[in-house]
Amino acid sequence: MSAITDPREVAFEVMSAVRTREVYVNLLLPTLLKDLSDRDAALATELTSNTIRHQGTYDAIIDRVATGTVHPAVRDALRLGVHQLLAMRVPPHAAVDTTVNLVRRRIGHRPVGFTNAVLRKIGQKDLDTWITELTAGLDRHAALAIRYSHPTWVVAALEDAVGPDQLEGLLAADNVPPHVTLVARPGLIDPRSLPGETGRMSPYARIMTGGGDPGFVPAVRDGRAGVQDEGSQMVAITTAEAPVEGYDTHWLDLAAGPGGKAALLGALAAERGASLVANEVQPHRAELVRQSVRALSNVQVVVHDGREGPWEEESFDRVLLDAPCTGLGALRRRPEARWRRRPEDVPELVELQRQLLTRALDLVRPGGVVGYATCSPLPAETREVVEAVTAERSDVTVESEHHWWPHTDGTDAMYLALLRRS
């Protein structure tokens, strides 16, 4: 395919790929920005990520106005048009005309009149008016789902996690694009050598509030630093700082992909003369781990199913299990994730989480600690997993639980429980 040089076509291309091939925005979009100017790249990024974030709201508006079934490709274009009309400083005529031209070029002439009519009608009211009209008479969760563009089941699950008083704050924070956060891997580089501002919690964090491409930072290119959310950093730091009884030389990251926590954990281990085994079940993700830890000589990357693997029981002093989960804690960073997950995904993941946590506890020696983490705030994937596993064992105590939140800490929603084998 030839290079796409129009930012609206780039956004349309990514949205189509997300819908039809289940690609990830953060992986595909950068490959399409290389042929754009900085200004057009910024516009394409805004259009893509924020349209996908708010598509639940925009779909509700489109469905109120449109008659009949809307073709999926036309809906993608309409979403882009609605975002420009209601959430950007694009003149209404320009928002309509560019979307109509996009439909003509990428889909065909037939839906042009329909697109024009729908957008002109939508543009007669502002976003707040539309939301007020659409939420009138709905129950609380359904209304919040439209207002904050989350699936209704996710709204209900998040309320279980934070309670009704904090729910809207969390939903709103999910829709705020995060700054890029860097991590200075200890022993390899001083955080003050990296661009950005000091982090709020992690001593190794630098927040690039002024923007910029972290790929151009030399320390990121050579592995002395990386891109890592501050909540993710705190999971690794808190696990590394938990006291263990006696020796502390053999560490394990049981589900290490894509490698951010493994790299920070490995750097912290190296400062203490400890080694880290970073395990990942998927070979392509194990390769990402190798890239992340390439500056560390004390980390061994291996490929095994974490529930099995070749390790003897009680052979590690410290184990981190960053378990596979719904990822609903990273909705501000992964805009497509909220539309991909389904309620039926949760039970299957919970079963895997329980099996992996049981294995992690078997692998840690008495006196050692296990950090159980998920990038999910859902109770089913966090405290309920810990409660279920520990209820079946008399040799484990839960020492502490930790939460980091978008609306209070400026991080992804991260959960960590520290468990000690006795």
CORSULJO-V822208 format. One record per pair of residues at least 12 apart in sequence whose ideal C-beta (glycine too) atoms are under 10 Angstrom apart, sorted by sequence separation. I is the first residue (numbers start at 1). J is the second residue. D is the distance in whole Angstrom. If there is no record, write none. Layout:
i: (I/I)
j: (J/J)
d: (D/D)
This chain:
i: (1/17/29/32/33/62/63/66/83/84/100/103/131/134/135/141/143/144/155/158/159/182/191/194/195/196/197/214/215/239/253/266/278/289/326/360/386/402/403/404/14/62/65/82/99/100/102/103/134/139/141/142/155/158/182/191/193/194/195/196/197/214/252/253/263/265/288/289/327/328/357/372/402/403/14/81/84/85/100/101/138/141/142/144/182/190/191/192/194/195/196/239/251/262/278/287/289/326/327/372/401/402/13/14/17/29/30/33/80/81/84/100/131/132/140/141/144/155/180/181/184/189/191/195/251/262/263/278/286/306/326/357/383/386/401/402/13/29/32/59/62/81/83/99/100/130/131/140/155/158/180/181/183/196/253/262/286/287/325/326/356/400/401/402/14/58/61/62/65/81/82/99/131/141/154/179/182/186/195/236/251/261/262/276/286/306/326/328/372/400/401/10/11/14/61/80/81/141/179/181/184/186/196/251/262/278/285/286/306/328/372/383/399/400/401/10/13/14/29/59/62/80/81/96/97/99/100/128/140/148/181/183/184/185/195/206/208/250/259/284/326/353/382/398/399/400/25/28/29/55/58/59/62/79/96/99/100/148/150/154/184/194/249/256/276/283/325/326/383/398/399/400/11/55/58/61/77/78/81/96/147/150/181/183/184/195/196/204/248/251/256/257/259/275/278/279/280/282/325/353/382/397/398/399/10/57/58/77/80/81/96/97/148/149/182/183/184/195/204/239/256/257/258/275/276/277/278/279/280/281/327/397/398/9/10/25/26/58/59/77/80/96/144/148/182/183/194/205/207/249/251/252/253/254/255/256/257/266/275/276/277/278/279/280/281/282/326/353/396/397/25/52/55/58/61/95/96/140/144/147/148/150/181/182/193/194/195/204/205/206/236/237/240/248/249/250/251/252/253/254/255/256/257/258/274/275/276/277/278/279/280/281/324/325/326/396/397/7/10/51/54/55/57/58/61/77/78/147/148/149/150/181/182/193/194/205/235/236/239/240/248/249/250/251/252/253/254/255/256/257/270/273/275/276/277/279/281/324/325/349/395/396/397/7/10/57/76/77/96/141/145/148/149/180/181/182/193/194/202/204/235/236/239/240/248/249/250/251/252/253/254/255/257/258/259/262/263/266/267/270/272/279/280/281/323/370/372/377/393/395/396/5/25/52/55/58/76/77/92/93/95/96/140/144/148/180/181/202/205/233/236/237/240/241/247/250/251/252/253/254/255/257/258/259/262/266/269/270/271/277/279/281/323/325/349/353/377/390/395/4/25/51/54/55/58/92/95/179/180/181/202/205/232/233/236/237/240/257/258/259/260/261/262/263/264/265/267/270/281/324/325/350/353/357/361/377/389/393/394/3/4/7/51/54/57/58/74/77/178/179/180/189/190/201/202/204/205/232/235/236/239/240/256/257/258/259/260/263/264/266/267/269/270/323/324/349/353/356/357/360/361/366/370/372/373/377/386/390/393/5/6/7/10/14/18/51/53/57/73/76/77/92/93/179/180/189/194/200/201/202/203/234/235/236/255/256/257/258/259/262/263/266/269/279/323/346/350/354/358/369/385/387/389/1/3/4/5/10/13/14/51/52/76/92/179/180/188/189/193/194/199/202/228/229/233/236/237/240/257/258/259/261/262/263/265/266/267/323/349/350/353/354/357/358/362/371/382/386/3/4/5/7/8/11/12/15/47/48/51/54/74/92/179/180/182/193/201/202/204/205/228/232/236/240/256/257/259/260/263/266/267/277/279/321/323/324/346/349/353/354/357/358/361/364/382/383/385/386/2/3/7/10/11/14/15/19/47/50/51/54/73/74/78/180/181/189/201/204/226/227/228/256/258/259/260/263/266/323/347/352/353/356/357/362/382/386/6/7/10/11/14/18/53/73/74/77/81/85/180/185/188/189/190/191/199/200/202/203/226/240/256/258/259/262/265/266/277/322/323/346/350/351/354/355/358/361/381/382/383/5/7/8/9/10/11/12/13/14/48/73/81/84/85/182/184/188/189/199/202/228/257/259/266/321/341/346/350/353/354/358/361/377/378/382/7/8/11/12/15/19/47/51/71/74/78/82/86/188/189/201/228/253/256/263/321/349/353/376/377/379/6/7/10/11/14/15/46/47/50/51/74/78/81/82/85/86/180/182/183/187/188/201/226/256/262/323/375/376/377/378/6/7/10/11/14/46/50/73/74/77/81/85/182/185/225/226/277/319/321/337/350/354/358/375/376/377/7/8/11/12/71/84/85/86/87/185/224/262/277/321/357/374/375/376/4/7/8/11/15/71/74/78/82/85/86/87/184/185/223/253/259/276/319/320/321/374/375/7/11/43/46/47/70/74/78/81/82/85/86/184/185/226/319/334/373/374/46/77/81/85/86/183/184/259/276/277/278/319/321/333/373/374/47/71/86/182/183/185/224/256/274/281/319/372/373/374/70/74/78/83/86/182/183/257/274/276/316/319/331/372/373/43/70/82/86/181/182/183/256/307/319/329/330/371/372/373/68/181/182/183/253/256/257/306/313/318/319/328/329/330/331/371/372/43/67/180/181/183/251/308/314/315/316/317/318/327/328/329/370/371/372/66/70/82/180/181/182/251/253/307/311/313/314/315/316/317/325/326/327/328/329/370/371/66/180/181/183/184/269/306/307/313/314/315/316/319/320/321/322/323/325/326/327/328/329/369/370/67/179/181/183/252/254/255/256/305/306/309/312/313/314/315/317/318/319/320/321/322/323/324/325/326/328/369/370/66/67/178/179/181/182/186/255/305/306/307/308/311/312/313/314/317/318/319/320/321/322/323/324/325/326/368/369/370/20/65/66/178/181/254/307/311/313/314/316/317/318/319/320/321/322/323/324/325/326/329/368/369/19/20/65/183/253/254/265/306/307/314/315/316/318/319/320/321/322/323/325/328/329/367/368/19/65/183/186/252/305/306/309/314/316/326/327/366/367/368/65/66/254/265/325/326/364/366/367/16/19/20/62/65/66/325/364/365/366/15/16/19/61/62/64/65/252/254/265/306/324/325/364/15/18/64/262/323/361/363/65/252/261/323/360/361/362/15/16/61/62/204/262/325/357/361/12/15/16/61/250/261/360/14/15/202/254/260/323/357/13/204/252/12/15/58/61/204/228/252/256/11/12/15/65/226/227/250/251/252/253/254/255/256/257/11/61/64/226/250/251/252/253/254/255/256/12/226/249/250/251/252/253/254/255/257/11/12/223/249/250/251/252/253/254/255/8/11/58/61/64/223/226/248/249/250/251/252/253/254/255/57/60/61/64/223/224/225/247/248/9/60/63/223/224/246/8/11/58/61/222/223/224/245/8/54/57/60/61/222/223/244/333/57/60/244/329/332/60/188/281/329/331/8/219/242/329/330/57/183/329/183/185/186/189/240/332/334/185/187/188/239/332/333/183/184/185/187/239/240/332/183/185/186/187/239/330/331/332/185/186/187/188/238/239/329/330/331/184/185/187/239/329/330/183/186/187/236/328/329/330/60/61/185/186/235/327/328/329/60/236/277/327/329/12/59/60/235/57/9/56/57/60/8/12/16/56/57/59/232/325/7/8/11/12/56/57/58/6/9/56/57/322/323/8/9/12/13/56/57/8/12/54/55/56/322/6/12/53/54/56/6/9/53/56/320/321/8/9/52/53/232/255/8/56/231/232/255/321/6/50/231/229/319/229/255/254/319/229/254/229/254/255/316/189/254/265/185/188/314/185/187/188/252/187/254/185/261/185/252/252/261/250/251/250/250/252/254/251/254/57/247/250/252/253/254/255/246/248/244/245/246/247/248/53/54/244/245/246/247/248/53/245/246/53/244/245/53/243/244/245/50/244/242/243/50/242/49/241/242/240/242/239/46/239/240/45/239/238/239/239/236/238/235/235/236/235/234/235/235/232/231/232/231/229/178/180/174/178/174/177/178/174/175/176/177/243/174/175/242/173/174/177/242/170/173/174/171/175/170/174/238/174/175/239/174/238/238/161/235/161/234/42/157/235/158/234/157/158/231/233/41/154/231/232/38/158/231/154/230/231/242/38/229/231/234/243/245/235/238/242/244/245/151/154/229/234/235/239/241/242/243/244/245/150/231/233/238/242/230/231/232/235/239/33/230/231/232/234/235/236/238/150/229/230/231/233/235/149/229/230/231/232/234/30/154/229/231/154/157/230/231/30/154/229/231/149/157/151/154/156/150/151/153/149/150/151/153/154/157/149/151/153/151/151/153/201/207/200/205/170/201/200/201/202/200/201/199/200/199/161/162/161/160/161/160/161/157/158/160/161/157/158/160/161/157/161/157/161/157/154/157/178/181/176/181/175/176/179/181/173/174/178/173/174/178/172/173/176/178/170/171/172/173/169/170/171/173/169/170/173/169/170/173/174/166/168/169/174/167/173/162/166/161/166/162/170/161/162/162/162/161/161/158/53/53/55/59/53/54/55/52/53/56/49/52/53/55/56/49/51/52/55/49/50/52/53/49/52/53/48/49/52/48/26/25/26/25/26/24/25/26/24/25/24/25/23/24/22/24/18/19/18/22/19/15/18/14/18)
j: (13/29/41/44/45/74/75/78/95/96/112/115/143/146/147/153/155/156/167/170/171/194/203/206/207/208/209/226/227/251/265/278/290/301/338/372/398/414/415/416/27/75/78/95/112/113/115/116/147/152/154/155/168/171/195/204/206/207/208/209/210/227/265/266/276/278/301/302/340/341/370/385/415/416/28/95/98/99/114/115/152/155/156/158/196/204/205/206/208/209/210/253/265/276/292/301/303/340/341/386/415/416/28/29/32/44/45/48/95/96/99/115/146/147/155/156/159/170/195/196/199/204/206/210/266/277/278/293/301/321/341/372/398/401/416/417/29/45/48/75/78/97/99/115/116/146/147/156/171/174/196/197/199/212/269/278/302/303/341/342/372/416/417/418/31/75/78/79/82/98/99/116/148/158/171/196/199/203/212/253/268/278/279/293/303/323/343/345/389/417/418/28/29/32/79/98/99/159/197/199/202/204/214/269/280/296/303/304/324/346/390/401/417/418/419/29/32/33/48/78/81/99/100/115/116/118/119/147/159/167/200/202/203/204/214/225/227/269/278/303/345/372/401/417/418/419/45/48/49/75/78/79/82/99/116/119/120/168/170/174/204/214/269/276/296/303/345/346/403/418/419/420/32/76/79/82/98/99/102/117/168/171/202/204/205/216/217/225/269/272/277/278/280/296/299/300/301/303/346/374/403/418/419/420/32/79/80/99/102/103/118/119/170/171/204/205/206/217/226/261/278/279/280/297/298/299/300/301/302/303/349/419/420/32/33/48/49/81/82/100/103/119/167/171/205/206/217/228/230/272/274/275/276/277/278/279/280/289/298/299/300/301/302/303/304/305/349/376/419/420/49/76/79/82/85/119/120/164/168/171/172/174/205/206/217/218/219/228/229/230/260/261/264/272/273/274/275/276/277/278/279/280/281/282/298/299/300/301/302/303/304/305/348/349/350/420/421/32/35/76/79/80/82/83/86/102/103/172/173/174/175/206/207/218/219/230/260/261/264/265/273/274/275/276/277/278/279/280/281/282/295/298/300/301/302/304/306/349/350/374/420/421/422/33/36/83/102/103/122/167/171/174/175/206/207/208/219/220/228/230/261/262/265/266/274/275/276/277/278/279/280/281/283/284/285/288/289/292/293/296/298/305/306/307/349/396/398/403/419/421/422/32/52/79/82/85/103/104/119/120/122/123/167/171/175/207/208/229/232/260/263/264/267/268/274/277/278/279/280/281/282/284/285/286/289/293/296/297/298/304/306/308/350/352/376/380/404/417/422/32/53/79/82/83/86/120/123/207/208/209/230/233/260/261/264/265/268/285/286/287/288/289/290/291/292/293/295/298/309/352/353/378/381/385/389/405/417/421/422/32/33/36/80/83/86/87/103/106/207/208/209/218/219/230/231/233/234/261/264/265/268/269/285/286/287/288/289/292/293/295/296/298/299/352/353/378/382/385/386/389/390/395/399/401/402/406/415/419/422/35/36/37/40/44/48/81/83/87/103/106/107/122/123/209/210/219/224/230/231/232/233/264/265/266/285/286/287/288/289/292/293/296/299/309/353/376/380/384/388/399/415/417/419/32/34/35/36/41/44/45/82/83/107/123/210/211/219/220/224/225/230/233/259/260/264/267/268/271/288/289/290/292/293/294/296/297/298/354/380/381/384/385/388/389/393/402/413/417/35/36/37/39/40/43/44/47/79/80/83/86/106/124/211/212/214/225/233/234/236/237/260/264/268/272/288/289/291/292/295/298/299/309/311/353/355/356/378/381/385/386/389/390/393/396/414/415/417/418/35/36/40/43/44/47/48/52/80/83/84/87/106/107/111/213/214/222/234/237/259/260/261/289/291/292/293/296/299/356/380/385/386/389/390/395/415/419/40/41/44/45/48/52/87/107/108/111/115/119/214/219/222/223/224/225/233/234/236/237/260/274/290/292/293/296/299/300/311/356/357/380/384/385/388/389/392/395/415/416/417/40/42/43/44/45/46/47/48/49/83/108/116/119/120/217/219/223/224/234/237/263/292/294/301/356/376/381/385/388/389/393/396/412/413/417/43/44/47/48/51/55/83/87/107/110/114/118/122/224/225/237/264/289/292/299/357/385/389/412/413/415/43/44/47/48/51/52/83/84/87/88/111/115/118/119/122/123/217/219/220/224/225/238/263/293/299/360/412/413/414/415/44/45/48/49/52/84/88/111/112/115/119/123/220/223/263/264/315/357/359/375/388/392/396/413/414/415/46/47/50/51/110/123/124/125/126/224/263/301/316/360/396/413/414/415/44/47/48/51/55/111/114/118/122/125/126/127/224/225/263/293/299/316/359/360/361/414/415/48/52/84/87/88/111/115/119/122/123/126/127/225/226/267/360/375/414/415/88/119/123/127/128/225/226/301/318/319/320/361/363/375/415/416/90/114/129/225/226/228/267/299/317/324/362/415/416/417/114/118/122/127/130/226/227/301/318/320/360/363/375/416/417/88/115/127/131/226/227/228/301/352/364/374/375/416/417/418/114/227/228/229/299/302/303/352/359/364/365/374/375/376/377/417/418/90/114/227/228/230/298/355/361/362/363/364/365/374/375/376/417/418/419/114/118/130/228/229/230/299/301/355/359/361/362/363/364/365/373/374/375/376/377/418/419/115/229/230/232/233/318/355/356/362/363/364/365/368/369/370/371/372/374/375/376/377/378/418/419/117/229/231/233/302/304/305/306/355/356/359/362/363/364/365/367/368/369/370/371/372/373/374/375/376/378/419/420/117/118/229/230/232/233/237/306/356/357/358/359/362/363/364/365/368/369/370/371/372/373/374/375/376/377/419/420/421/72/117/118/230/233/306/359/363/365/366/368/369/370/371/372/373/374/375/376/377/378/381/420/421/72/73/118/236/306/307/318/359/360/367/368/369/371/372/373/374/375/376/378/381/382/420/421/73/119/237/240/306/359/360/363/368/370/380/381/420/421/422/120/121/309/320/380/381/419/421/422/72/75/76/118/121/122/381/420/421/422/72/73/76/118/119/121/122/309/311/322/363/381/382/421/73/76/122/320/381/419/421/124/311/320/382/419/420/421/75/76/121/122/264/322/385/417/421/73/76/77/122/311/322/421/76/77/264/316/322/385/419/76/267/315/76/79/122/125/268/292/316/320/76/77/80/130/291/292/315/316/317/318/319/320/321/322/77/127/130/292/316/317/318/319/320/321/322/79/293/316/317/318/319/320/321/322/324/79/80/291/317/318/319/320/321/322/323/77/80/127/130/133/292/295/317/318/319/320/321/322/323/324/127/130/131/134/293/294/295/317/318/80/131/134/294/295/317/80/83/130/133/294/295/296/317/81/127/130/133/134/295/296/317/406/131/134/318/403/406/135/263/356/404/406/84/295/318/405/406/134/260/406/261/263/264/267/318/410/412/264/266/267/318/411/412/263/264/265/267/319/320/412/264/266/267/268/320/411/412/413/267/268/269/270/320/321/411/412/413/267/268/270/322/412/413/267/270/271/320/412/413/414/145/146/270/271/320/412/413/414/146/322/363/413/415/99/146/147/322/145/98/145/146/149/98/102/106/146/147/149/322/415/98/99/102/103/147/148/149/98/101/148/149/414/415/101/102/105/106/149/150/102/106/148/149/150/416/101/107/148/149/151/102/105/149/152/416/417/105/106/149/150/329/352/106/154/329/330/353/419/105/149/330/329/419/330/356/356/421/332/357/333/359/360/421/295/360/371/292/295/421/293/295/296/360/296/363/295/371/296/363/364/373/363/364/364/365/368/370/368/371/175/365/368/370/371/372/373/365/367/364/365/366/367/368/174/175/365/366/367/368/369/175/367/368/176/367/368/177/367/368/369/175/369/368/369/177/369/177/369/370/369/371/369/177/370/371/177/371/371/372/373/371/373/371/372/373/373/373/374/375/373/373/375/375/375/330/333/328/332/329/332/333/330/331/332/333/399/331/332/399/331/332/335/400/329/332/333/331/335/331/335/400/337/338/402/338/402/404/328/402/329/402/211/326/404/328/404/328/329/402/404/213/326/403/404/211/331/404/328/404/405/416/213/404/406/409/418/420/411/414/418/420/421/328/331/406/411/412/416/418/419/420/421/422/328/409/411/416/420/409/410/411/414/418/213/410/411/412/414/415/416/418/331/410/411/412/414/416/331/411/412/413/414/416/213/337/412/414/338/341/414/415/215/339/414/416/335/343/338/341/343/338/339/341/338/339/340/342/343/346/339/341/343/342/343/346/404/410/404/411/377/409/409/410/411/410/411/410/411/411/376/377/377/377/378/378/379/376/377/379/380/377/378/380/381/378/382/379/383/380/378/381/406/410/406/411/406/407/410/412/405/406/410/406/407/411/406/407/410/412/405/406/407/408/405/406/407/409/406/407/410/407/408/411/412/405/407/408/413/407/413/403/407/403/408/405/413/405/407/408/413/413/415/413/331/332/335/339/334/335/336/334/335/338/332/335/336/338/339/333/335/336/339/334/335/337/338/335/338/339/335/336/339/336/333/333/334/334/335/334/335/336/335/336/336/337/336/337/336/340/335/336/336/340/339/336/339/336/340)
d: (9/10/9/7/7/10/9/8/9/9/6/5/9/5/6/9/9/9/7/6/9/5/7/4/10/4/6/8/9/9/6/7/9/5/10/7/6/8/6/8/10/7/9/8/10/9/9/9/9/9/10/8/10/7/8/5/9/10/6/7/9/5/10/8/9/8/10/9/9/7/7/7/7/8/5/6/7/9/10/10/10/5/10/9/6/10/7/8/9/10/8/9/7/7/9/8/9/9/7/6/7/4/8/5/10/7/9/10/9/7/7/5/7/9/9/5/9/10/10/8/10/9/6/8/8/9/9/6/6/8/5/5/9/8/7/8/9/7/9/7/5/10/10/6/5/9/5/10/7/9/8/10/9/8/10/4/8/9/10/9/9/8/5/8/10/9/9/7/10/8/9/8/10/10/9/8/9/8/7/9/9/9/9/8/5/9/10/10/8/7/8/10/9/7/10/9/3/8/9/7/9/6/9/5/9/10/9/10/9/10/10/7/8/5/10/8/6/10/6/9/9/6/8/8/9/10/8/10/9/9/10/7/9/7/9/8/9/9/7/10/6/8/8/6/5/9/9/9/8/9/8/7/7/10/6/6/10/7/10/9/5/9/9/9/8/6/10/6/10/7/7/10/9/9/5/6/10/7/8/10/8/6/9/5/8/10/9/9/9/9/9/9/8/10/6/9/7/8/9/7/8/10/6/5/5/10/9/6/7/9/10/9/9/9/9/6/7/7/10/8/4/9/8/9/6/8/7/8/8/7/10/7/8/9/7/6/9/9/9/9/10/5/7/4/7/8/7/8/8/8/5/10/6/9/9/6/4/10/5/5/5/5/5/6/7/10/6/10/5/5/6/10/5/4/10/7/6/8/7/8/6/7/6/4/10/10/10/9/9/10/8/10/8/7/7/7/7/7/7/9/7/5/8/10/7/7/7/8/7/7/8/5/10/6/10/7/9/10/9/9/8/10/9/7/8/5/9/9/10/9/9/7/8/9/6/5/10/5/10/6/9/5/6/5/5/5/6/7/10/6/10/8/7/9/6/6/6/6/9/9/9/6/6/9/7/10/9/5/9/9/9/7/7/9/5/7/7/8/9/9/6/8/7/10/6/7/8/7/8/7/9/7/10/10/8/10/8/9/9/6/10/9/8/9/8/8/9/7/9/6/7/10/7/8/9/10/10/10/9/10/10/7/9/6/6/8/7/10/10/8/9/7/9/8/9/8/9/7/9/10/10/9/6/9/6/5/9/8/10/10/6/10/10/9/9/9/10/9/5/6/10/5/8/9/8/8/7/5/4/10/5/6/6/8/4/9/4/3/9/9/9/10/10/9/9/9/8/5/9/6/7/9/6/6/7/7/10/9/8/8/10/6/5/7/9/9/7/7/9/6/9/10/10/6/9/6/9/6/9/5/9/7/8/7/9/5/9/4/10/9/6/6/8/7/7/9/9/9/7/9/8/7/10/9/9/9/9/7/10/6/9/9/8/8/9/9/9/9/8/9/7/10/9/5/10/5/9/6/8/9/9/10/9/9/9/8/9/4/4/6/5/5/8/7/5/9/6/10/10/7/10/10/9/10/8/7/7/8/9/10/8/9/9/5/9/8/8/10/9/6/5/4/10/8/6/9/7/9/6/7/8/9/6/9/10/9/9/9/9/6/10/6/9/6/10/9/10/5/4/8/9/9/10/8/10/9/10/9/4/9/10/9/8/7/6/8/8/6/9/10/4/8/7/9/9/6/7/6/8/6/9/9/9/8/10/8/7/7/5/9/5/10/7/9/10/8/9/10/10/9/4/9/5/9/7/10/6/6/9/7/7/6/9/9/9/9/6/8/8/8/8/5/9/3/10/7/4/5/8/10/9/10/9/10/4/7/8/7/4/8/5/7/10/5/10/8/7/7/5/9/9/10/10/9/8/10/9/8/6/9/10/7/6/9/9/10/8/10/7/5/8/10/6/9/8/8/8/9/7/8/8/8/9/9/9/9/9/9/10/9/10/9/9/7/7/8/4/9/6/8/9/10/10/6/10/7/6/9/6/8/6/10/9/8/4/8/4/9/7/10/7/9/8/10/9/9/7/4/6/9/7/8/9/8/6/9/9/10/4/9/10/4/8/4/10/7/8/7/7/10/5/6/8/7/6/8/10/8/9/9/7/10/6/9/7/9/6/7/8/9/9/9/7/9/8/10/8/8/10/6/5/5/7/8/9/8/10/10/8/10/8/9/10/7/9/7/9/6/10/10/9/10/10/9/10/6/10/8/8/4/10/9/6/7/9/7/10/7/9/7/7/6/6/10/7/6/8/6/8/10/9/10/9/8/9/8/8/9/9/10/9/8/9/6/7/8/9/9/4/5/7/10/5/10/7/5/7/9/9/9/9/6/9/8/9/10/9/8/10/9/6/9/10/9/10/6/5/9/9/9/8/9/10/8/5/9/8/9/8/10/7/7/8/10/8/9/9/6/10/7/8/9/10/9/10/10/6/4/7/8/5/7/5/6/5/10/9/7/7/9/9/9/10/9/9/7/10/9/4/9/10/7/8/10/9/6/6/8/9/10/10/10/5/7/9/9/8/5/8/6/6/8/8/9/10/6/10/9/9/5/9/10/8/6/5/6/9/8/5/5/5/7/8/10/10/5/8/10/8/9/6/5/7/9/7/7/9/6/8/7/4/8/7/7/9/6/5/10/10/9/5/10/9/10/9/10/5/8/10/6/7/7/8/6/8/8/7/9/7/8/6/5/6/7/8/9/9/7/10/9/10/10/5/9/10/8/8/9/8/9/4/5/6/5/5/5/5/5/10/4/10/10/5/7/8/9/5/10/8/4/5/6/9/7/7/8/8/7/9/7/7/9/10/10/7/9/7/8/6/9/5/9/10/9/9/6/10/10/10/10/8/9/7/9/8/9/8/8/10/8/6/9/9/10/10/9/9/8/8/8/9/9/10/9/7/10/10/9/8/6/10/7/8/5/8/8/9/10/7/5/9/5/9/7/6/10/7/7/9/9/9/6/9/9/10/9/10/9/5/9/9/9/8/8/7/9/10/7/6/10/8/10/9/9/6/10/7/7/9/9/9/6/8/5/10/6/10/6/10/10/9/9/9/9/8/8/10/9/8/6/7/9/9/9/9/4/8/9/6/7/9/10/10/7/6/9/10/6/8/10/9/10/8/8/6/5/7/7/8/7/6/8/10/10/10/5/5/5/5/5/6/9/9/6/7/6/8/7/7/8/8/6/9/6/9/5/8/7/10/5/9/10/8/9/7/8/6/8/8/9/6/7/10/9/6/7/10/8/9/4/5/8/6/9/9/9/8/4/10/9/9/9/8/10/7/7/8/5/9/7/5/6/10/6/9/9/10/9/8/9/9/8/9/9/8/7/8/10/6/8/10/7/10/9/6/10/6/7/10/6/8/9/10/5/8/8/7/6/8/5/8/5/10/9/9/4/6/10/9/10/9/9/5/8/9/9/6/9/5/7/9/8/5/7/10/3/9/9/9/9/6/8/9/7/6/5/9/10/10/8/9/9/10/7/9/10/6/6/9/6/6/8/7/7/9/8/9/10/8/9/9/9/8/8/9/10/8/4/9/10/9/7/9/8/4/10/5/6/9/7/7/9/9/9/10/5/7/8/7/6/9/9/10/10/7/9/10/10/10/10/10/8/9/10/10/9/10/9/9/9/8/7/6/9/10/9/7/7/9/10/9/5/9/9/6/8/9/9/8/8/9/7/7/9/8/6/8/8/10/10/10/9/10/9/10/10/10/9/9/9/10/10/9/9/10/9/9/9/9/8/8/7/9/8/6/10/10/5/3/9/9/6/8/8/10/5/9/8/6/9/8/7/5/6/10/9/10/7/7/9/8/9/9/3/7/9/8/8/9/7/10/9/5/10/9/9/9/10/8/8/9/9/10/9/5/9/7/6/9/8/6/8/9/4/7/7/9/5/9/8/10/7/9/9/9/9/9/8/10/10/10/8/6/10/9/8/9/7/9/9/8/8/6/7/10/10/10/10/9/9/9/10/9/4/6/8/8/10/10/9/9/9/10/9/10/10/5/8/10/10/8/10/7/10/7/10/10/9/10/10/9/7/9/6/8/8/9/8/6/7/10/7/3/7/7/9/9/7/8/9/5/5/9/5/10/6/8/7/6/8/9/10/5/4/6/10/9/9/9/10/8/9/10/8/6/7/9/6/7/9/8/10/10/8/9/8/9/8/5/9/9/9/8/8/10/10/8/7/7/9/9/6/8/9/8/10/9/7/4/9/6/7/6/9/6/5/10/8/8/8/10/5/8/8/10/8/9/10/8/9/8/8/10/9/8/10/8/6/8/4/8/8/9/4/9/8/7/10/7/8/9/6/8/10/9/5/8/4/9/10/10/8/9/8/9/9/9/9/7/9/8/7/8/9/8/9/9/8/9/9/8/8/9/10/10/9/9/10/4/8/10/4/9/9/8/9/9/6/7/10/8/10/8/5/9/10/8/9/8/10/8/10/7/7/9/7/6/9/10/6/7/9/8/9/8/10/9/9/5/7/9/9/8/9/9)
